[in-house]
Amino acid sequence: MHVLTMLLPVFLAFALMLCKLFNSLRTMEVQMGMGVVLLRYESPSLFWFVIAFQCLVIGALLAIIYCAFFILSNQVMS
């Protein structure tokens, strides 16, 4: 299989998480699903914890993409 077709779900998850993070920072509220909205002014520490967790997920997805393109492509396939 080609690398791009294998990484398509990772790219989609990466784009979705970027959109969610951008929307959360733009509106200063995190929509947790099932109608739950976390506002920055109601619980600032929990809000920033969720934002940091979203950044960690984006970093993990970026590490998977980096690994697939730059590290695995340089190894000899047997």
BELQUIDA-V830180 format. One line per field, one symbol per residue. phi: phi as a letter, one per 20 degrees, with the letter a starting at -180 (. if undefined). burial: # if it has 24 or more other C-alpha atoms within 12 Angstrom, else .. Layout:
phi->???
burial->???
//
This chain:
phi->.fffffegffffffffffffffffffelbdeeolnecdefefbfffffffffffffffffffffffffedeffeefed
burial->.........##..#..#..##..#....##.......#........#..##..#...#..##.##.............
//
